[in-house]
Amino acid sequence: MNLRPALIALALVIVSAGVPADARTRNVTDPNAPRALPVEGPVSVRWEDPSKFTDIRYSRNRWEAVRGNWVEELAEHVRKSAEKRLPPGQRLDVDIVDIRRAGSYEPWHGPDLDDTRIIRDIYPPRMTVNFRHTDANGTVLAEGERKLSDTGFMIGASPVTNSDILRYEKSMIDSWLTREIGSPRSDRS
């Protein structure tokens, strides 16, 4: 009787039992992934089902497009950037409806680049948001849908000094918030 296969199976069970559930690669489409940031402060951000986002639906590599935590990271950026701009007492509620990140997968480059997002000016970042901006009394200052896009995202870009893979999307968000609310307040950094 050969015990080796049974010992290998037992070892795999023991090793996998010690690995936390969160250690696996996270996908933005995971049904257990959050669909909103925890409620705190004057900015709330929630999002639709990422599997319906343009970035995933029209991706040439759906498996890579869903990997990671990029939706929540962009939502966190919306919150932090808006908090720096809002005067005391004002509130901003944002619903992210759609996201198309900068770049795209180009499978014709071969299997060595299957999981590489190619950044070209023909693949600009885009985002659709619904928002409501209110003052301290609850009076609506602005609301509606905004279709964000940054077709000039590569002009002046410095990829060598900024390794954030979401830098183009974050810059687009900052530009929108500056137009919508104003520049960051000097008393908040």
MDTraj code that builds the backbone (N, CA, C; nanometers):
import mdtraj as md
import numpy as np

residues = "MET ASN LEU ARG PRO ALA LEU ILE ALA LEU ALA LEU VAL ILE VAL SER ALA GLY VAL PRO ALA ASP ALA ARG THR ARG ASN VAL THR ASP PRO ASN ALA PRO ARG ALA LEU PRO VAL GLU GLY PRO VAL SER VAL ARG TRP GLU ASP PRO SER LYS PHE THR ASP ILE ARG TYR SER ARG ASN ARG TRP GLU ALA VAL ARG GLY ASN TRP VAL GLU GLU LEU ALA GLU HIS VAL ARG LYS SER ALA GLU LYS ARG LEU PRO PRO GLY GLN ARG LEU ASP VAL ASP ILE VAL ASP ILE ARG ARG ALA GLY SER TYR GLU PRO TRP HIS GLY PRO ASP LEU ASP ASP THR ARG ILE ILE ARG ASP ILE TYR PRO PRO ARG MET THR VAL ASN PHE ARG HIS THR ASP ALA ASN GLY THR VAL LEU ALA GLU GLY GLU ARG LYS LEU SER ASP THR GLY PHE MET ILE GLY ALA SER PRO VAL THR ASN SER ASP ILE LEU ARG TYR GLU LYS SER MET ILE ASP SER TRP LEU THR ARG GLU ILE GLY SER PRO ARG SER ASP ARG SER".split()
xyz = np.array([
    [0.0839, -0.1178, 0.0000],
    [0.0000, 0.0000, 0.0000],
    [0.0891, 0.1252, 0.0000],
    [0.0614, 0.2146, -0.0922],
    [0.1409, 0.3360, -0.1046],
    [0.0714, 0.4491, -0.0275],
    [0.1357, 0.4987, 0.0770],
    [0.0792, 0.6036, 0.1614],
    [0.1136, 0.7436, 0.1133],
    [0.2017, 0.7519, 0.0171],
    [0.2480, 0.8839, -0.0260],
    [0.1351, 0.9756, -0.0737],
    [0.0435, 0.9325, -0.1635],
    [-0.0654, 1.0216, -0.2065],
    [-0.1528, 1.0668, -0.0885],
    [-0.1774, 0.9777, 0.0048],
    [-0.2599, 1.0134, 0.1206],
    [-0.1883, 1.1163, 0.2078],
    [-0.0560, 1.1023, 0.2249],
    [0.0200, 1.1986, 0.3048],
    [0.0260, 1.3355, 0.2372],
    [0.0396, 1.3368, 0.1052],
    [0.0411, 1.4624, 0.0310],
    [-0.0934, 1.5328, 0.0451],
    [-0.2025, 1.4578, 0.0293],
    [-0.3360, 1.5156, 0.0439],
    [-0.3565, 1.5713, 0.1838],
    [-0.3122, 1.4973, 0.2858],
    [-0.3248, 1.5429, 0.4237],
    [-0.2430, 1.6711, 0.4462],
    [-0.1233, 1.6762, 0.3913],
    [-0.0390, 1.7947, 0.4053],
    [-0.1048, 1.9165, 0.3394],
    [-0.1661, 1.8964, 0.2225],
    [-0.2351, 2.0073, 0.1554],
    [-0.3528, 2.0572, 0.2372],
    [-0.4265, 1.9672, 0.3003],
    [-0.5391, 2.0072, 0.3845],
    [-0.4900, 2.0874, 0.5037],
    [-0.3820, 2.0424, 0.5662],
    [-0.3277, 2.1121, 0.6834],
    [-0.2767, 2.2501, 0.6438],
    [-0.2043, 2.2594, 0.5315],
    [-0.1503, 2.3874, 0.4865],
    [-0.2630, 2.4827, 0.4502],
    [-0.3632, 2.4354, 0.3766],
    [-0.4721, 2.5243, 0.3355],
    [-0.5585, 2.5654, 0.4535],
    [-0.5661, 2.4853, 0.5580],
    [-0.6433, 2.5223, 0.6768],
    [-0.5774, 2.6381, 0.7501],
    [-0.4466, 2.6502, 0.7390],
    [-0.3753, 2.7574, 0.8075],
    [-0.3712, 2.8877, 0.7312],
    [-0.4184, 2.8888, 0.6059],
    [-0.4164, 3.0092, 0.5240],
    [-0.5476, 3.0849, 0.5445],
    [-0.5408, 3.2106, 0.5831],
    [-0.6640, 3.2864, 0.6029],
    [-0.7434, 3.2978, 0.4727],
    [-0.8751, 3.3083, 0.4854],
    [-0.9621, 3.3154, 0.3680],
    [-0.9290, 3.4357, 0.2813],
    [-0.8835, 3.5458, 0.3417],
    [-0.8536, 3.6665, 0.2667],
    [-0.7208, 3.6598, 0.1925],
    [-0.6438, 3.5515, 0.2116],
    [-0.5130, 3.5411, 0.1470],
    [-0.5255, 3.5121, -0.0018],
    [-0.6419, 3.4668, -0.0447],
    [-0.6587, 3.4399, -0.1873],
    [-0.6676, 3.5720, -0.2628],
    [-0.6455, 3.5658, -0.3927],
    [-0.6546, 3.6858, -0.4740],
    [-0.7979, 3.7361, -0.4710],
    [-0.8146, 3.8635, -0.4425],
    [-0.9471, 3.9208, -0.4329],
    [-0.9930, 3.9673, -0.5698],
    [-1.1195, 3.9459, -0.5970],
    [-1.1804, 3.9925, -0.7206],
    [-1.2859, 4.0966, -0.6885],
    [-1.2921, 4.2028, -0.7689],
    [-1.3899, 4.3082, -0.7448],
    [-1.5326, 4.2603, -0.7664],
    [-1.5504, 4.1487, -0.8366],
    [-1.6841, 4.0965, -0.8626],
    [-1.7284, 3.9946, -0.7582],
    [-1.6448, 3.9674, -0.6599],
    [-1.6792, 3.8726, -0.5538],
    [-1.8093, 3.9172, -0.4878],
    [-1.9087, 3.8277, -0.4776],
    [-2.0365, 3.8670, -0.4171],
    [-2.0234, 3.9123, -0.2714],
    [-1.9170, 3.8713, -0.2031],
    [-1.8962, 3.9121, -0.0644],
    [-1.8157, 4.0405, -0.0515],
    [-1.7677, 4.0933, -0.1631],
    [-1.6924, 4.2189, -0.1593],
    [-1.7892, 4.3327, -0.1271],
    [-1.7415, 4.4349, -0.0575],
    [-1.8310, 4.5468, -0.0237],
    [-1.8776, 4.6211, -0.1482],
    [-1.9899, 4.6883, -0.1362],
    [-2.0446, 4.7718, -0.2433],
    [-2.0582, 4.9169, -0.1974],
    [-1.9947, 4.9453, -0.0823],
    [-1.9943, 5.0820, -0.0294],
    [-1.8830, 5.0914, 0.0740],
    [-1.8337, 5.2127, 0.0936],
    [-1.7372, 5.2356, 0.2010],
    [-1.8143, 5.2456, 0.3319],
    [-1.7512, 5.2100, 0.4423],
    [-1.8194, 5.2268, 0.5713],
    [-1.8586, 5.3740, 0.5900],
    [-1.9752, 5.3956, 0.6471],
    [-2.0241, 5.5318, 0.6669],
    [-1.9418, 5.5998, 0.7757],
    [-1.8751, 5.7069, 0.7359],
    [-1.7974, 5.7889, 0.8288],
    [-1.7660, 5.9210, 0.7618],
    [-1.7788, 6.0280, 0.8363],
    [-1.7449, 6.1591, 0.7832],
    [-1.8481, 6.2137, 0.6877],
    [-1.8136, 6.3244, 0.6210],
    [-1.9082, 6.3951, 0.5351],
    [-1.9202, 6.3402, 0.3925],
    [-1.8467, 6.2359, 0.3600],
    [-1.8501, 6.1821, 0.2236],
    [-1.8874, 6.0339, 0.2279],
    [-1.9908, 5.9989, 0.1535],
    [-2.0273, 5.8577, 0.1407],
    [-2.0064, 5.8169, -0.0050],
    [-1.9562, 5.6966, -0.0239],
    [-1.9318, 5.6457, -0.1593],
    [-1.9807, 5.5020, -0.1658],
    [-2.0610, 5.4744, -0.2638],
    [-2.1067, 5.3381, -0.2905],
    [-2.0937, 5.3125, -0.4400],
    [-2.1083, 5.1866, -0.4808],
    [-2.0917, 5.1541, -0.6225],
    [-2.1821, 5.0394, -0.6612],
    [-2.2091, 5.0363, -0.7889],
    [-2.2902, 4.9306, -0.8482],
    [-2.2091, 4.8015, -0.8546],
    [-2.2680, 4.6980, -0.9069],
    [-2.2006, 4.5697, -0.9253],
    [-2.0893, 4.5864, -1.0284],
    [-1.9617, 4.5705, -0.9870],
    [-1.8503, 4.5904, -1.0808],
    [-1.8537, 4.4993, -1.2034],
    [-1.9230, 4.3862, -1.1969],
    [-1.9279, 4.2980, -1.3142],
    [-2.0003, 4.3656, -1.4304],
    [-2.0747, 4.4718, -1.4022],
    [-2.1448, 4.5464, -1.5071],
    [-2.0643, 4.6664, -1.5558],
    [-1.9500, 4.6933, -1.4935],
    [-1.8667, 4.8059, -1.5349],
    [-1.8072, 4.7778, -1.6732],
    [-1.7942, 4.8827, -1.7517],
    [-1.7379, 4.8728, -1.8864],
    [-1.5992, 4.8096, -1.8842],
    [-1.5193, 4.8419, -1.7810],
    [-1.3830, 4.7895, -1.7745],
    [-1.3804, 4.6369, -1.7731],
    [-1.4811, 4.5762, -1.7164],
    [-1.4859, 4.4295, -1.7089],
    [-1.5651, 4.3722, -1.8264],
    [-1.6810, 4.4289, -1.8552],
    [-1.7670, 4.3750, -1.9610],
    [-1.6980, 4.3719, -2.0968],
    [-1.6168, 4.4730, -2.1267],
    [-1.5537, 4.4808, -2.2584],
    [-1.4035, 4.4544, -2.2547],
    [-1.3590, 4.3927, -2.1482],
    [-1.2162, 4.3643, -2.1354],
    [-1.1744, 4.2520, -2.2299],
    [-1.0534, 4.2618, -2.2787],
    [-0.9980, 4.1538, -2.3603],
    [-0.9314, 4.0480, -2.2729],
    [-0.9311, 4.0719, -2.1419],
    [-0.8807, 3.9737, -2.0460],
    [-0.9608, 3.9902, -1.9173],
    [-1.0796, 3.9355, -1.9170],
    [-1.1733, 3.9494, -1.8046],
    [-1.1131, 3.8988, -1.6740],
    [-1.0322, 3.7946, -1.6802],
    [-0.9746, 3.7361, -1.5585],
    [-0.8812, 3.8348, -1.4898],
    [-0.8049, 3.9091, -1.5668],
    [-0.7167, 4.0104, -1.5079],
    [-0.7955, 4.1345, -1.4677],
    [-0.8970, 4.1693, -1.5446],
    [-0.9739, 4.2911, -1.5177],
    [-1.0454, 4.2858, -1.3830],
    [-1.0863, 4.1680, -1.3380],
    [-1.1593, 4.1577, -1.2108],
    [-1.0673, 4.1451, -1.0908],
    [-0.9404, 4.1185, -1.1134],
    [-0.8469, 4.0973, -1.0027],
    [-0.8210, 4.2245, -0.9241],
    [-0.8069, 4.2077, -0.7963],
    [-0.7668, 4.3183, -0.7112],
    [-0.8806, 4.3855, -0.6388],
    [-0.8512, 4.5015, -0.5882],
    [-0.9425, 4.5780, -0.5040],
    [-0.9571, 4.7197, -0.5589],
    [-0.9443, 4.7368, -0.6890],
    [-0.9349, 4.8690, -0.7491],
    [-1.0608, 4.9530, -0.7355],
    [-1.1778, 4.8923, -0.7298],
    [-1.3004, 4.9716, -0.7157],
    [-1.3029, 5.0375, -0.5778],
    [-1.2742, 4.9599, -0.4753],
    [-1.2723, 5.0150, -0.3401],
    [-1.1608, 5.1186, -0.3244],
    [-1.0465, 5.0961, -0.3880],
    [-0.9370, 5.1936, -0.3819],
    [-0.9776, 5.3267, -0.4459],
    [-1.0494, 5.3200, -0.5578],
    [-1.0959, 5.4438, -0.6213],
    [-1.2024, 5.5121, -0.5355],
    [-1.2888, 5.4332, -0.4731],
    [-1.3906, 5.4902, -0.3836],
    [-1.3240, 5.5606, -0.2650],
    [-1.2202, 5.4987, -0.2099],
    [-1.1459, 5.5613, -0.0989],
    [-1.0829, 5.6930, -0.1444],
    [-1.0329, 5.6937, -0.2673],
    [-0.9724, 5.8162, -0.3189],
    [-1.0777, 5.9261, -0.3340],
    [-1.1966, 5.8903, -0.3834],
    [-1.3048, 5.9888, -0.3940],
    [-1.3313, 6.0486, -0.2561],
    [-1.3418, 5.9631, -0.1562],
    [-1.3721, 6.0102, -0.0203],
    [-1.2627, 6.1051, 0.0316],
    [-1.1395, 6.0602, 0.0269],
    [-1.0295, 6.1409, 0.0819],
    [-1.0128, 6.2731, 0.0078],
    [-1.0235, 6.2685, -0.1240],
    [-1.0064, 6.3896, -0.2035],
    [-1.1218, 6.4869, -0.1792],
    [-1.2433, 6.4367, -0.1698],
    [-1.3592, 6.5240, -0.1455],
    [-1.3549, 6.5835, -0.0056],
    [-1.3121, 6.5056, 0.0928],
    [-1.3042, 6.5570, 0.2302],
    [-1.2103, 6.6764, 0.2403],
    [-1.1059, 6.6772, 0.1588],
    [-1.0104, 6.7881, 0.1596],
    [-1.0703, 6.9155, 0.0998],
    [-1.1772, 6.9003, 0.0236],
    [-1.2355, 7.0128, -0.0474],
    [-1.3618, 7.0686, 0.0183],
    [-1.4349, 6.9860, 0.0893],
    [-1.5638, 7.0277, 0.1444],
    [-1.5483, 7.1255, 0.2607],
    [-1.6217, 7.2352, 0.2573],
    [-1.6244, 7.3239, 0.3738],
    [-1.6959, 7.2532, 0.4905],
    [-1.6693, 7.2952, 0.6129],
    [-1.7345, 7.2323, 0.7287],
    [-1.8874, 7.2329, 0.7142],
    [-1.9475, 7.1204, 0.7472],
    [-2.0929, 7.1072, 0.7434],
    [-2.1480, 7.0559, 0.6116],
    [-2.0732, 7.0690, 0.5052],
    [-2.1228, 7.0207, 0.3766],
    [-2.1054, 6.8699, 0.3663],
    [-2.1849, 6.8102, 0.2781],
    [-2.1849, 6.6648, 0.2609],
    [-2.1848, 6.6315, 0.1119],
    [-2.1207, 6.5193, 0.0777],
    [-2.1191, 6.4705, -0.0600],
    [-2.1494, 6.3211, -0.0588],
    [-2.2506, 6.2823, -0.1354],
    [-2.2854, 6.1413, -0.1521],
    [-2.2601, 6.1053, -0.2975],
    [-2.1802, 6.0023, -0.3200],
    [-2.1402, 5.9633, -0.4556],
    [-2.1758, 5.8169, -0.4796],
    [-2.2404, 5.7909, -0.5920],
    [-2.2658, 5.6549, -0.6402],
    [-2.1844, 5.6357, -0.7671],
    [-2.0932, 5.5401, -0.7652],
    [-2.0150, 5.5086, -0.8856],
    [-2.0974, 5.4125, -0.9701],
    [-2.1320, 5.4551, -1.0902],
    [-2.2191, 5.3779, -1.1786],
    [-2.1383, 5.2941, -1.2774],
    [-2.0251, 5.3491, -1.3250],
    [-1.9459, 5.2770, -1.4249],
    [-1.8008, 5.3244, -1.4173],
    [-1.7099, 5.2331, -1.4504],
    [-1.5672, 5.2654, -1.4555],
    [-1.5057, 5.1976, -1.5773],
    [-1.4235, 5.2735, -1.6461],
    [-1.3370, 5.2196, -1.7522],
    [-1.1976, 5.2732, -1.7209],
    [-1.1108, 5.1859, -1.6716],
    [-0.9760, 5.2295, -1.6351],
    [-0.8928, 5.2609, -1.7592],
    [-0.7884, 5.3377, -1.7375],
    [-0.6957, 5.3703, -1.8458],
    [-0.6270, 5.2420, -1.8929],
    [-0.6025, 5.2356, -2.0225],
    [-0.5321, 5.1198, -2.0773],
    [-0.6266, 5.0071, -2.1141],
    [-0.5700, 4.9055, -2.1752],
    [-0.6469, 4.7887, -2.2152],
    [-0.5512, 4.6709, -2.2337],
    [-0.6076, 4.5531, -2.2353],
    [-0.5280, 4.4330, -2.2629],
    [-0.5247, 4.4121, -2.4140],
    [-0.4081, 4.3813, -2.4656],
    [-0.3910, 4.3600, -2.6089],
    [-0.3363, 4.2192, -2.6310],
    [-0.4263, 4.1219, -2.6461],
    [-0.3838, 3.9819, -2.6544],
    [-0.2972, 3.9484, -2.7755],
    [-0.3001, 4.0323, -2.8769],
    [-0.2214, 4.0034, -2.9972],
    [-0.0711, 4.0163, -2.9747],
    [-0.0304, 4.0654, -2.8564],
    [0.1127, 4.0728, -2.8248],
    [0.1678, 3.9382, -2.7791],
    [0.0809, 3.8407, -2.7585],
    [0.1244, 3.7080, -2.7201],
    [0.1050, 3.6784, -2.5726],
    [0.1250, 3.5538, -2.5344],
    [0.0969, 3.5103, -2.3970],
    [0.1841, 3.5769, -2.2907],
    [0.3013, 3.6251, -2.3268],
    [0.3874, 3.6904, -2.2279],
    [0.3273, 3.8210, -2.1765],
    [0.2367, 3.8820, -2.2542],
    [0.1758, 4.0085, -2.2133],
    [0.0252, 3.9970, -2.1895],
    [-0.0251, 3.8740, -2.1760],
    [-0.1681, 3.8530, -2.1530],
    [-0.2206, 3.9282, -2.0317],
    [-0.1396, 3.9361, -1.9265],
    [-0.1860, 3.9978, -1.8028],
    [-0.1337, 4.1400, -1.7854],
    [-0.0915, 4.2017, -1.8949],
    [-0.0367, 4.3368, -1.8898],
    [-0.1343, 4.4361, -1.9509],
    [-0.1715, 4.5358, -1.8728],
    [-0.2586, 4.6434, -1.9219],
    [-0.1694, 4.7423, -1.9967],
    [-0.1952, 4.7589, -2.1256],
    [-0.1167, 4.8468, -2.2102],
    [-0.1785, 4.9874, -2.2033],
    [-0.0966, 5.0856, -2.1676],
    [-0.1439, 5.2234, -2.1562],
    [-0.1122, 5.2970, -2.2863],
    [-0.2171, 5.3401, -2.3540],
    [-0.2051, 5.4198, -2.4768],
    [-0.3101, 5.5307, -2.4696],
    [-0.2864, 5.6379, -2.5420],
    [-0.3811, 5.7490, -2.5368],
    [-0.5181, 5.7142, -2.5946],
    [-0.5293, 5.6048, -2.6678],
    [-0.6596, 5.5642, -2.7218],
    [-0.7452, 5.4929, -2.6169],
    [-0.6908, 5.4670, -2.4984],
    [-0.7639, 5.4013, -2.3896],
    [-0.7706, 5.4940, -2.2675],
    [-0.8419, 5.6067, -2.2757],
    [-0.8455, 5.6992, -2.1615],
    [-0.9330, 5.6460, -2.0477],
    [-0.9080, 5.6937, -1.9250],
    [-0.9954, 5.6549, -1.8143],
    [-1.1304, 5.7250, -1.8274],
    [-1.2354, 5.6544, -1.7837],
    [-1.3711, 5.7102, -1.7864],
    [-1.4442, 5.6605, -1.6614],
    [-1.5367, 5.7412, -1.6160],
    [-1.6138, 5.7026, -1.4989],
    [-1.7476, 5.7762, -1.5039],
    [-1.8540, 5.7088, -1.4638],
    [-1.9843, 5.7723, -1.4514],
    [-2.0231, 5.7690, -1.3044],
    [-2.0622, 5.8852, -1.2522],
    [-2.1036, 5.8946, -1.1120],
    [-2.2351, 5.9713, -1.1020],
    [-2.3134, 5.9359, -1.0023],
    [-2.4274, 6.0157, -0.9595],
    [-2.3877, 6.0735, -0.8255],
    [-2.4222, 6.1997, -0.8011],
    [-2.3797, 6.2604, -0.6759],
    [-2.4845, 6.3576, -0.6247],
    [-2.4708, 6.3887, -0.4978],
    [-2.5553, 6.4891, -0.4319],
    [-2.4663, 6.5654, -0.3349],
    [-2.4560, 6.6962, -0.3531],
    [-2.3727, 6.7834, -0.2696],
    [-2.4676, 6.8745, -0.1925],
    [-2.4636, 6.8669, -0.0600],
    [-2.5543, 6.9463, 0.0233],
    [-2.4762, 7.0331, 0.1211],
    [-2.5418, 7.1409, 0.1662],
    [-2.4792, 7.2282, 0.2653],
    [-2.5156, 7.1795, 0.4056],
    [-2.4758, 7.2557, 0.5067],
    [-2.4970, 7.2165, 0.6469],
    [-2.6450, 7.2058, 0.6822],
    [-2.7327, 7.2765, 0.6100],
    [-2.8770, 7.2720, 0.6366],
    [-2.9478, 7.1644, 0.5546],
    [-2.8732, 7.0917, 0.4718],
    [-2.9338, 6.9888, 0.3881],
    [-2.9821, 7.0406, 0.2537],
    [-2.9595, 7.1679, 0.2274],
    [-2.9971, 7.2263, 0.0991],
    [-2.9056, 7.1713, -0.0101],
    [-2.9664, 7.1257, -0.1190],
    [-2.8882, 7.0688, -0.2291],
    [-2.8174, 7.1806, -0.3049],
    [-2.6859, 7.1724, -0.3087],
    [-2.6039, 7.2682, -0.3818],
    [-2.5841, 7.2246, -0.5268],
    [-2.5719, 7.0954, -0.5473],
    [-2.5565, 7.0388, -0.6820],
    [-2.5865, 6.8900, -0.6740],
    [-2.6384, 6.8374, -0.7824],
    [-2.6626, 6.6933, -0.7899],
    [-2.6798, 6.6538, -0.9352],
    [-2.6653, 6.5254, -0.9599],
    [-2.6872, 6.4759, -1.0945],
    [-2.5862, 6.3705, -1.1338],
    [-2.5860, 6.3416, -1.2619],
    [-2.4933, 6.2434, -1.3184],
    [-2.3800, 6.3186, -1.3857],
    [-2.2598, 6.2668, -1.3676],
    [-2.1433, 6.3224, -1.4356],
    [-2.0708, 6.2089, -1.5060],
    [-2.0362, 6.2327, -1.6310],
    [-1.9568, 6.1372, -1.7074],
    [-1.8148, 6.1939, -1.7127],
    [-1.7267, 6.1350, -1.6339],
    [-1.5889, 6.1822, -1.6259],
    [-1.5057, 6.1148, -1.7334],
    [-1.4123, 6.1895, -1.7887],
    [-1.3206, 6.1356, -1.8883],
    [-1.1974, 6.2246, -1.8913],
    [-1.0844, 6.1647, -1.9183],
    [-0.9613, 6.2423, -1.9301],
    [-0.8869, 6.1954, -2.0543],
    [-0.9252, 6.2519, -2.1692],
    [-0.8635, 6.2097, -2.2955],
    [-0.7187, 6.2549, -2.3078],
    [-0.6774, 6.3512, -2.2272],
    [-0.5384, 6.3976, -2.2300],
    [-0.4579, 6.3422, -2.1133],
    [-0.4982, 6.2257, -2.0637],
    [-0.4373, 6.1709, -1.9421],
    [-0.2876, 6.1440, -1.9534],
    [-0.2357, 6.1274, -2.0739],
    [-0.0937, 6.0964, -2.0882],
    [-0.0073, 6.2211, -2.1065],
    [-0.0706, 6.3334, -2.1278],
    [0.0047, 6.4576, -2.1454],
    [0.0591, 6.5001, -2.0102],
    [0.1873, 6.5126, -2.0025],
    [0.2497, 6.5524, -1.8767],
    [0.2594, 6.4411, -1.7743],
    [0.2177, 6.3214, -1.8103],
    [0.2244, 6.2094, -1.7163],
    [0.3692, 6.1701, -1.6931],
    [0.3980, 6.1314, -1.5708],
    [0.5333, 6.0902, -1.5362],
    [0.5290, 5.9516, -1.4717],
    [0.5178, 5.8461, -1.5530],
    [0.5048, 5.7127, -1.4978],
    [0.6267, 5.6664, -1.4177],
    [0.7412, 5.7278, -1.4399],
    [0.8615, 5.6869, -1.3681],
    [0.8518, 5.7261, -1.2210],
    [0.7947, 5.8425, -1.1930],
    [0.7884, 5.8907, -1.0551],
    [0.6619, 5.8488, -0.9827],
    [0.5612, 5.8010, -1.0537],
    [0.4371, 5.7607, -0.9895],
    [0.4045, 5.6177, -1.0291],
    [0.4172, 5.5271, -0.9347],
    [0.3944, 5.3857, -0.9651],
    [0.2535, 5.3402, -0.9291],
    [0.1664, 5.4304, -0.8894],
    [0.0282, 5.3954, -0.8561],
    [-0.0428, 5.3519, -0.9840],
    [-0.0928, 5.2293, -0.9882],
    [-0.1572, 5.1796, -1.1101],
    [-0.2902, 5.2486, -1.1383],
    [-0.3437, 5.3211, -1.0406],
    [-0.4688, 5.3936, -1.0594],
    [-0.4472, 5.5446, -1.0694],
    [-0.3248, 5.5869, -1.0995],
    [-0.2918, 5.7296, -1.0990],
    [-0.3736, 5.8099, -1.1992],
    [-0.4041, 5.7524, -1.3147],
    [-0.4787, 5.8267, -1.4160],
    [-0.6244, 5.8460, -1.3728],
    [-0.6821, 5.7417, -1.3145],
    [-0.8195, 5.7509, -1.2668],
    [-0.8295, 5.8490, -1.1498],
    [-0.7329, 5.8442, -1.0594],
    [-0.7331, 5.9343, -0.9435],
    [-0.7165, 6.0794, -0.9870],
    [-0.6338, 6.1041, -1.0839],
    [-0.6159, 6.2389, -1.1358],
    [-0.7467, 6.2894, -1.1975],
    [-0.8170, 6.2025, -1.2701],
    [-0.9449, 6.2380, -1.3304],
    [-1.0471, 6.2720, -1.2217],
    [-1.0490, 6.1933, -1.1155],
    [-1.1403, 6.2176, -1.0030],
    [-1.1085, 6.3521, -0.9380],
    [-0.9799, 6.3788, -0.9154],
    [-0.9393, 6.5063, -0.8544],
    [-0.9828, 6.6244, -0.9407],
    [-0.9679, 6.6124, -1.0708],
    [-1.0092, 6.7210, -1.1615],
    [-1.1589, 6.7454, -1.1512],
    [-1.2376, 6.6383, -1.1481],
    [-1.3828, 6.6525, -1.1343],
    [-1.4188, 6.7203, -1.0023],
    [-1.3596, 6.6736, -0.8930],
    [-1.3916, 6.7314, -0.7617],
    [-1.3505, 6.8791, -0.7538],
    [-1.2416, 6.9146, -0.8181],
    [-1.2011, 7.0551, -0.8213],
    [-1.3047, 7.1382, -0.8963],
    [-1.3525, 7.0883, -1.0092],
    [-1.4564, 7.1596, -1.0854],
    [-1.5880, 7.1664, -1.0071],
    [-1.6231, 7.0571, -0.9398],
    [-1.7533, 7.0461, -0.8735],
    [-1.7567, 7.1185, -0.7384],
    [-1.6509, 7.1040, -0.6589],
    [-1.6498, 7.1567, -0.5221],
    [-1.5483, 7.2681, -0.5043],
    [-1.4325, 7.2532, -0.5642],
    [-1.3255, 7.3528, -0.5505],
    [-1.1951, 7.2860, -0.5161],
    [-1.0916, 7.3667, -0.5057],
    [-0.9589, 7.3153, -0.4723],
    [-0.9539, 7.2692, -0.3274],
    [-0.8560, 7.1845, -0.2952],
    [-0.8421, 7.1424, -0.1549],
    [-0.8244, 7.2642, -0.0644],
    [-0.8880, 7.2584, 0.0502],
    [-0.8779, 7.3682, 0.1468],
    [-0.7408, 7.3669, 0.2096],
    [-0.6888, 7.4842, 0.2373],
    [-0.5547, 7.4958, 0.2931],
    [-0.5470, 7.4472, 0.4376],
    [-0.6600, 7.4431, 0.5097],
    [-0.6585, 7.3970, 0.6480],
    [-0.6710, 7.2460, 0.6591],
    [-0.6806, 7.1764, 0.5432],
    [-0.6863, 7.0296, 0.5399],
    [-0.5798, 6.9827, 0.4428],
    [-0.5033, 6.8840, 0.4845],
    [-0.4010, 6.8347, 0.3916],
    [-0.4233, 6.6928, 0.3532],
])
top = md.Topology()
chain = top.add_chain()
for i, resn in enumerate(residues, 1):
    res = top.add_residue(resn, chain, resSeq=i)
    for name in ("N", "CA", "C"):
        top.add_atom(name, md.element.get_by_symbol(name[0]), res)
traj = md.Trajectory(xyz[None], top)
